Amino acid sequence: MFEKELHTYLKAAASSLPCSDAKKVFASYVYGVSRDVCSADTKDDFSAILAQLGADPHQAARDFVESQSLETIAKWHAAACRRKFLVKLAVGLTVGALAV
């Protein structure tokens, strides 16, 4: 129903989430909240969903991450560090191959 608004909300929140797993779990959470709000509320208004999630997607994403267990946060942080390392490695190898 509000696919475009939800997609925009998730896209804005993506930069505040540490890794792709966190983005998937947050997207699942946001879609679940939207289903719950839409089933309980008869009016078709995205503001009802924003009232549940929070108007600022960055803050909602940070609050969501903070609400997770310490093990989950550590796993997401490790995945983010691994991704950054692999990106730096790929860039370094590409620059090295081009230099040769």
HURA-V110227 format. One record per backbone hydrogen bond with DSSP energy under -1.0 kcal/mol. CO is the residue of the C=O (numbers start at 0). NH is the residue of the N-H. E is the energy in kcal/mol with one decimal. If there is no record, write none. Layout:
CO & NH & E
CO & NH & E
This chain:
1 & 5 & -2.8
2 & 6 & -2.7
3 & 7 & -2.3
4 & 8 & -2.4
5 & 9 & -2.8
6 & 10 & -2.4
7 & 11 & -2.0
8 & 12 & -1.9
9 & 13 & -1.3
12 & 15 & -1.7
13 & 16 & -1.3
18 & 22 & -1.9
19 & 23 & -2.2
20 & 24 & -2.3
21 & 25 & -2.6
22 & 26 & -2.4
23 & 27 & -2.2
24 & 28 & -2.2
25 & 29 & -2.7
26 & 30 & -2.6
27 & 31 & -2.1
28 & 32 & -2.4
29 & 33 & -2.4
30 & 34 & -2.2
31 & 35 & -2.4
32 & 36 & -2.8
33 & 37 & -2.5
34 & 38 & -2.2
35 & 39 & -1.8
36 & 40 & -2.4
42 & 44 & -1.3
44 & 47 & -1.1
45 & 49 & -2.2
46 & 50 & -1.9
47 & 51 & -1.0
48 & 52 & -2.5
49 & 53 & -2.9
55 & 59 & -2.2
56 & 60 & -2.2
57 & 61 & -2.3
58 & 62 & -2.7
59 & 63 & -2.2
60 & 64 & -2.4
61 & 65 & -2.4
62 & 66 & -1.3
64 & 67 & -1.4
68 & 72 & -2.3
69 & 73 & -2.4
70 & 74 & -2.3
71 & 75 & -2.5
72 & 76 & -2.5
73 & 77 & -2.4
74 & 78 & -2.1
75 & 79 & -2.1
76 & 80 & -2.4
77 & 81 & -2.5
78 & 82 & -2.3
79 & 83 & -2.3
80 & 84 & -2.4
81 & 85 & -2.5
82 & 86 & -2.4
83 & 87 & -2.4
84 & 88 & -2.6
85 & 89 & -2.5
86 & 90 & -2.5
87 & 91 & -2.6
88 & 92 & -2.7
89 & 93 & -2.3
90 & 94 & -2.7
91 & 95 & -2.5
92 & 96 & -2.6
93 & 97 & -2.3
94 & 98 & -2.0
95 & 99 & -1.7
